[in-house]
Amino acid sequence: MDPLRLDDLMISYAQHGEDVVLQRLFDGRTTGFYVDLGANDPVVDSVTKHFSLLGWRGVNVEPLTSLHQRLVEDRPRDINLCVAVSDRPGKLVLEEVEGAHGLSTATEALAQAHRDQGRTLIKREVPCVTLAELCGQHCSEVAIDFLKIDVEGHETQVLKGGDWNRFRPRVLLIESGWVPEAWHELVLSFGYQMGLDDTLNRFYVRDEDAALLERLKWPANVNDRFIRAEHARQILLGREWDALGPTIQSMARQLAVAKDASPQLKATLKRLLSLR
């Protein structure tokens, strides 16, 4: 069998193949603009990493300072904001989930659910803007190709703070793990149609781009020819190890007979060499 050619596959960084579906929607375009609310880590489970590598740019919004700093370092072409987004500007109390930053929330009921599960939460007051303000300041001269909203129960407030007549992203990607019924009808009222529910997210396209619904019939699948980033890393590490194999074995043989090597080290090396 021929070795796997990573150059022939899309590498997906997103948690649930969201970037694969978006890649299908935008047909491999190498330029574009995104807005990522709740950006979290710039690489791990990132919906936008693939697009950033392609040459896209955008606005990443992450209210936790440690994660925001990672975004600043990884995405120098992007606008990286350390704020929260809601239906009114000012301050917002965010409850950070210790050891699971992606679960941090401004929704008290969800925060209590985390406490009931034994998690430790830390309250932080963070600056807050509306979606309309954010877009007015940073997106007034660009067309937004997709807006991703992953805000752990604060979706309704984010959506209510938008100006949906002036700023109309072609595609909305909204994590739907927390009471989507509270905001689904609101999205439809803005002139959007739902195309895909992949059990974790809902994909919507604006009425003006209804033709894109045809590409939202299925979640990420084998026909999209992709590989998860962690799988790709393991393959590359394995190939590096195989390439280094002869060199490592040669060094191990030398150490196995070295006069100053301990008996335990010699025994271990000989055992390892016998497995090759």
N, C-alpha and C positions, 0 to 999 in steps of 0.2 A: 504494500500500500504506500502511495506517495505520502511524504510528510505533510503535515498541515501547513498550509501557506497562509500566515496571518495577514499578508498584504491583500488577500482576496476577501477578507472578512471585515465587517464593521466591529470595532471593539466597543462594547456597551458598558458605560460606567454607572448607569442609573440602577436604582433598586429593583425595579420591576419591568425593565425593558421600555420605559417611557421614551428614552432617546431613540430607540429603534423605531417606534411608531412615528415619532416626529420626523425622523430621517426619511421614512417612507412618504410622509405627507409633503415634505419639501424637496423630495426627489434628488437628494444629494447636493443641494446647493452649498457652495463654499463661502457664501457671504450671507449675512442676515443679522437680525437684531432681536434679542430676547430680553425679558424682564423676569427675574427669578426672585420671588418673595418667599423667604424661608430657605435661603440658598444652602445653609449648613456648610459642609465641607466642600472644598473646590474639586475634589477628586472622588472620594468615597461616596457612593450612592448619588452622584451628581447627575442631574438631568442635562446640564449645560456643558459639561466637560468635553464631550465629543464635538459639540458645535464650536466651542472655543478653539479646539485643535484644528478644526476645518478652516477657521478664519473669521467666524462670526464674532460679534462683540455684543455687549449689553449692559444691563444694570443688575447687580447682585445685591440683595437686601438681606442682611443678617444681623439681628440685634445683639447677639452674644459676641463679646469683644474678642475672645480667643479664636473663634471661627472666622470672624471678620478679618482678623489679621492674616489668617491663612489665605483668604480670598485675595487680599491686597497683594500678597506675595506671589500667588499663582496666576492672577489675572490682571497684569499691569495695563492691558488695553481696555479693560472694563471700568465702569463706574461702580465702586464698592461702597455701600452705605451701611453704617452701623446704627440702624434705626428699626423701629417696628412700624407696621402699617395698619391703620384702622379707619373708622368713619369720622374721626375728628383728630386734629393735631394736638400736641402737648406732650403728656407723659403717659406711659402705660406700665402697669405692674406685670412683669413677666416672671413666671415661676420656672426656674431652670431645674431640669431633672438631672441629678448628679449621676454621672456615668452613662447617660443616654441623652445627650444634648438635643438630638432630633425630636425628642418627645416634649421639649419645653413648651409651655403654653401660657396664654393669657386668659384661658377659660377656666373658671373656678371649679366647675363640675368635673372637668377632665383632670385638673390638678388633684382634686380630692380622690378621684379614681386611682391615680398613681400612688397617692399616700396609702390608700387602702391596700394596695399591692405591696406595701412595705418599702417603697422608693423614698429617697431623701430629696426634698425640693428646697431650692434657695430662691427667695423672692428678690427680684431686681427691678428697680425703676429705670425704664429706658425711654429715650426720646421717641416721639411718634409723629408720623405724617399721614396724610390721606393719600390714596392712590392717585387722585386727581392732581394733588400738589407734586407728587413724585414725577408723574408723567409730564406735567407742565414744565418742570425744571429741567428734566433730563431727556425727554423724548419728543419735544415739540417739533424737531426737525427730522425725525426718522419715523419710518413705519415699523410698528412692532409686529414681528412675525408670530411670536408666541409669548404668552404670559403664563408662568407657572405659579400656582398658589399652594403652598404647603405650610399652613399656619396653625395646625393643631386646634381646630375648633373655632377659630376666629374668622372663618371664611365670610360669613354674612357681613360683618363689620368692614372687612376689606372691600368687598364688592360694593357696598353702599357708599363707600368713600370715593368711588371712581366717577369720572366724567365719560359716560359711555357713548355720548354723541361726538365728542371731540377725539377721544382715544379709543380705537377699536382694534385691538390685537386680532390678527387673523385666526389664531387658535388659542383657546384657553385650556390649560391642563390643571385640574384642581384635585388635590388629594381628597378622597371621599370617605375616609375611615371614621369620621365623626359627624354624625347627623347631617348627611347631605340633603335630606328633605328640607332643611331650614333654608337652603340657598338655591336649590335647583330651579325652582320656578322664577326666582329673581334673575338668574342668568338667562333664562328663556325670554324674560320680559325685556332684556337689553338687545334682543335681536340675534340670539345665538341658538344653534341647534346641537343637540347632543349626538355624537357619532359613535362613541365607544365607552363602555364601562368595563374596565379590566379587573374588577373586584377590589382594586386599591385606589384607582383614579378614574375621573371622568374627563373625557376629551370633548370639547365643544368647538364648533367653527361658526364664524359669523355668517349671517344670512347671505352676505355678498360673496362668500366663498363656499356656498353649499355644495359645489361640485367636488370639494375635497372629502365629503362624506363617503364617497366611494372607496377611499383609501383607509377608512376607519372601520371596516367591517370586522377586522380580526386584531387581537392583541399581537405582540411580538411573537414570531413563530419561525420555524426552520426556513421558510421561504425568504425571510429577510436576511439570511446569511450573516449572522452575527455571532460573536462569542463574548462571554462575560469577561470583564477586565481582569478579575482575579484568576480566571482560567488561563487567559493569555499570559499573565505573569508567570504562572506555574510552568507553562510550556516553554517560555523563554529561559526561565531559570534551569529547567531540565536540559535544554540545549546547551546552555553555558556550562553546566556540570559535565555533560558528555564531552564537550570540546576540551575541558580541562582534565578529563579523566586520565589520559596517558601521563600528563605532567604530574598529577597528584599521586598516581601509582608509583611513578619513578621516585618521587620524594619519599613516599611511604617505605619503599624497599630499602632505600638508603638509611632511613631512621631505624628500620627494623633490625639492621645489623650493626648500627653504630655502637661503639664501645661505651659511650656515656649515656645511652638510652636505658631507662629503667626496665626491669623484666616485665612489669605490668604493661608499659607502653609497647614493648616488642611483641608481647603476646596479643595485644589488641590489634596492632597493625597487621600481624600475620593472619589473624582471623578475618579481618576485613579484606585483605588481599585475596584470601581463598574464596571469597564470595564473588569475585570478579570473573 
